[in-house]
């Protein structure tokens, strides 16, 4: 880390409110202090020891620029920011990061500036402020690369890879994840293996999203093996979850249930309740797909109760939606309609438009069952418009297939829908 001795000396002197002359006394010349503070000469070891004692500074002051209370506060904030971020309390985490950065910048301590910049980028990422987070991570990448701090560089590269993945820049994202894995391979601690497992899991996710299922399976199996070796249960659960998503995409529902069921209790035991509830919502979908409607309904009931108590709005919205689909298929149509309307209200509030489109499709299919044709087509059209706005072709085509089936049942078919009917077996469909 670069040392700002001139700045640190002046800062310490001004904090104590002592002049250059009073600081040196008869021991050194005042002009020597002046030259150090302007950066024209180096601080000698003798003067450093003298000033450290005279001003009662920490022994590490001229290495860090931090007063004792500042160092203690920054260490506290390191723990607090991680705790709040892991608990999904991003607004509170942002306040703590802002405080830490002010202390670090006042002290010109590059190590802490970049440490908390990295933490800030993660918070901004979670708040969907990708451009700001990306700019920060590019700077931390440069800093940690120059400092050869491979562990922090690997983390910085990993989070930049996440941003590129969110922006669907998959080539850039794969480069960052592979670079993070390369940096982590330079580390020797057993728990550092989890960095590699984390990167491999995200590579598998990209392969799944780009329909390279064979490549995804290779990467996720390797990630699970490494996560077990590192004894990092959080990353192991993350890898199990991704494997479940991959198997679900391949319509291997029973196998997917197995891996979701492995992940959920791990998150629950670690205290990540929201993640456990998210997996339960995925499980509810799978039980609906295989026709076990009671299991699906019971899982969502549990999620709804906890989410209401804890104000987990996203998990609540999804649980209403997943449970409603199972209730619809079980012919509990009025209950299903009530839950779907609750889900729609929440999804609008959350501005989660893709899932809102899915909820409108589910409502359309519900009204189709109730023979309420006008309501059915109204909701189908709402869904299609949302999917068009989001540029989601697979969702648009899947919606058209459902609309085709609807028009078949009521005996109204035109050439455009006949064309879509011919295409339906050629596309990867989304199950509403």
N, C-alpha and C positions, 0 to 999 in steps of 0.2 A: 504494500500500500504506500502511495506517495505520502511523504511527510511535509506538512506545511508549518515548519518550525517558526518561521517569521510571524505567521498569523497566530499560531498557538501562544507564542511568547507574549505578543501584544495583548491577546485576549485574556491571558492569565493575569497580566499586570493591571489591565483595566478593571477586571473583576474585583481585584483586591483594592483598586483605586490607589495605586502607588506610582510615583514618577520613576523615570529611568534612573535619575540621580539617587533617589532614596533606595531603589532596588539594589544598585551596585555598591552603595556606600563607599568605603575606602578600598574595597577588595578589587574592583575592576573599574575601568574607565566608562563613563556614561556613553561616550561615542561608540564603544564596542557594542553595547546593547542596541544603540540606534542602528548600527550597520547590520546586526542580526535581524532586527525587525523589518528592515527594508530588503532583506534577502541578499545583501551584498557579501556577507561572510557567514560561515557555518558556525553553529553553536558548539563550542568546545565541550568536552566531557566535564572539565572542571566547572565551567559556568553552569552547565546543565544540573550538576549535582548541587551546586550552591543555590540556584534559583528554586529547585525542587524543594529543598529544605526551608529556604527563606519564606516561600509562599505556601508551604505545607501542601504541596501538590502530590497526587499519587505518583509512585515511582514510574508508572507507565505513561505519564502525561505526555511527554515529548515523543512517544510512539503512537499515541491514539488521539491526542487533543481533547480528551474527555476528563472532566472533573469527576470525582468519586460518585457524587449523587447522580450525575448523568449516566455513567456506566451502569450503575445499579438499576436505574429506571429503564434503560434500554434493554437490559436483560429481562426485566419484568415484562416489558412490552413484547419482546420476542415470544415469550410463553403465551401471553394474553391474546395476541393476534392469531397465533396458531390455534388456540383453543376456540376462539370465536369463529374463525373460518371453518374449522372442522364441524362446528355446531350450526353452520349455515347462517350465522348472524353477521351478515356482510356489512350492514350499515354500522354496527358497533365496531367491527374489525377495521373499517375504513377510518373511523375516528382515532383509533389507537395507532394505526399506521401513520396517519397524518401527524400525530404528536411525535412519534418516533423519528419521522423524517425531519421535522423541525429541529429536534435536538441534534440529530446527526449532521444536518447541513450547517447549523450554527457552529458546530465543532469542526467542520470540514473533515469528517471521518468517512473516507470513501468505502471502507468495509461495511459500516452500518448503513450508509446511504444506499448501497447496492443490495444489501440484505433486505432492507425494508422496501426498496423499489421492487424487488422480486415478489415480496408478499403483497404489495400494492397491485402489481400486475395480475396476480391470481384473483384478488378481490374484484378488480375491474372486469376480468374475464367472466366471473360468475354473474356480474351485473350487466353482461352483454355489451360492455364498452370495449370492443375488440381493438379498435384503432389505437386508443390510448395505451392499452395493455401491450399491443404489438410494439409500439415505439419504445416503451420502457424495456421490454425484454431484449430488443436488439442492442440496447445500451448495456444491459447486464451481461449479455453474451460476450460483448467485446471486453468488458472489464474482467470477467472471470477467466476468459481466454488469456488475456495479458498476465493476469495474476497466477495462472495455472492452478486455479482452485477447481479441480475437476468435478468434485461432488456438486458444488453449487452451479457450475456450468452445465452439468447434466440436467439438473432440475430446471434451469432457465431454458434450455433447449427443449425440454419436454413440454413446458407450458406454452412455448411459442408454437410447438407442433400442434397442441390442442387448438390454438387460435386458428392456425391454417386449416385444420380439420373442420372447425366450425364454419369457416369461410369457403369450404369445399375446394381448397387449394391442396389437393391430395398429394401431388408430387412434392411440393414444399414441405408438407406435413410429414411425409415418409422420410424425407431427407433429415428433418429435425429429430424425429424419433430414432432413426438409425444413428445419428450423431450423438444423441443422448446415451444410447446403448454403448457406443464406442468409448465415450468419456467414462461411463460407469465401469467399463472393463479395466480401467486403470486403478480402480479402488480395490482395497484388499479386505475390508471388513465383510463378514458374512452377510450382514443385514443390507449392505450396499447392493447385493444381488437383486433386491426388490426393485431398484431403479430399472434394471434390465427387464424384469418381469412386467413392470408397468408399461415400458415402451413397447414390448412385444404385444401386450394386450391391445394397445391402441393401434398398432400396425394391423392386427387381426381385425379390429373394428373397421378400419379403412377397406381392407380386402372384402369384408362382408358387405359394406355399403356399395362397393363397386362390383359385387357379385363374383369375386374370386374366392369361392367358398373353399376350394381345396387349399389355397394358400393360407386362408384364414384359419383353417383347422390345424395346419402345421404350426403356425405361430402361437395359437392359443394353447395347444398342448404343451409346447415348450415353455410358455409363460406359467402355466400351472405347475409344471415340474420345478421351475426355478423358484416360484413363490413358496412352494413347500420347503425347498432347501433353505430358503432365507428365513423361514419361520415368521413371515409377515402375513398375518391372517387377513389384514385389510386388503392387501394386493391379491391374496388368494381368492377372497370373496369376489373381488373385481373381475378376476379371470374366469371364475365359475359363471358369473353373471353374463360376461361376453360370450362364453361358450353356449349358455342357454339361449341367448339371442340368435347366435348362428344356427343352432339346431332348430329353433323356432322358424327361422327364415327358410330352412330346408324342409319345413313341415314335419319334422321329427318331434312331435309334441311330447310324447312320453319321455324321450331322452332329455328334452329341454326342461321338463318338469323336474327331473332328477337334479340337474345342475342349478336351477333356480332354488330348489329346496336345500341344496348345500350352501348356497350363498346367504340366504335370508337369515338363518340363525347366527351366522358369524357376525354379520352387521349388527344384529340385535344384541349379541353378547358384548360387542365392542362399544355399544352405546349409540350406534348410528341408526336411530329409529326410523328416520325418514327414508333412508336407503332400503331398509328392511321392508317398509310399507310399499315402496315403489316396486320391489320385486314381487310382493304379494299381489299387486295389481297385474303384473305380468302373468303370474300364476293363474289368476282369475280368468284372464283371457284364454289361456291354454286349456283350463278345465271346461270353459265354454265350448272351445273348438272340438273337444273330444266327447262332449255331451254330458259331462258331469256338472249339471247346472247348480245342484245344491252346494257342491264344494266352492264353486265360483261365487255364489251368492253369500255364503258364510264368510269367505275370505274378505269380500268387500265390506261386509257388515263390520267386521273387526277394524278394517282400515278406516271406514267412515267414522266410527266411534272415536278412535284415537285422534284422527285428523281434526275432527270437530273440537275435541278437548284442547288440542295443541295449536289450533289455527293453521294447520298445514293445508293451505288452499289448493295447491296443485295436486297433492295426493288425494284430497277429498274429491276434486273434480273428476279425476281419473277413476276413482273407486265408484262414484255414481254411474259413470259411463260403462265401466266393465260389468258392474252388477246389473245394470239395466239391460244389457245385451242378453245376459243369462236369463233374466226374468222374462224378457220378450220371448226367448226361445222356449221357455217353460210355460208360456201362455199367461203369465201374470202381467197382462198388458197395461192395466191402469197404474200399477206400481212402477212398471218400467217407464211409462210416459212421465210420471212424476219425477223419477230419478234423472231421466234425460234432460228435462227442463231445468233441474237444479244444476246439472253438469254444464249446460249451455250458459246459464247465468254466470257461473264461476269462470268458465273458459273465456268469456267476453271480458270479464274483469282482469283476468290474467294476460289477456291479449295473446293467447295460445291458439293462433288461428288454424294451424294444421289439425290439431285435435278437435277444435270447434267444427271444422268441416266434417271430421269423422262422426262427431255427435249428431250433426244434421243428417248425415246418411243413415245413422242408426234410427233417428226419429222418422225418416222417410220410410224405412223398412217396417217400423212399428205401425205407422199409419196404413201401410200397405196391408198388414195383417188385419187391421181393424176395418179394412175396406173403405178407408177415408182417403179416396184417391186424390182429391184436390190438395189436401194437406201433405200427402206423400210427395207429389211432384214439386210442391212449393219447397219442401225441405231438401229434396234432391238437387233442385236448382241452386239453392243457397250454398250447398256443399260444393257443387261444380264451380261456381263463381269464386269461392274461396281458393279452391285448388288451382284454378287458372291464375289468380292473382299471385299465388305463391310459386307458380311455375313448377307444379308437381305432376308431371305427365302420368306416372304410374297410378296416382290417386285419381286423376281425371278419367283415365281409361277404365279403371276399376269401377268408378261411379257410373260411367256410361253402361257398363255391363249390367249393373244392378238396375239401372233405368230401363235397359232393354228387356230384362226379365219382367219388370213391372208392366211395360207396354204390351208384352206378349200376353200377359194374364188378362189384360182388359181389351185385347184384340185391336190394338192400334200400333201399326208398325210402318215406318217409312224407309226409304232407301238408305238414308244416312245411318239409321239405327241398324239396318241389315248389314251395312259395311262394318260397323263396330262389332256386330255379332260374329262376323267372320274373323275379326282380330282377337276376340277375347281369349282364345286358347294360346295366343302367341305372346301374351304379356304376362309379367309377374303381377299377380293381383294382390290387392290389399283386402283383408277380411274385415268387413264392417259388422 
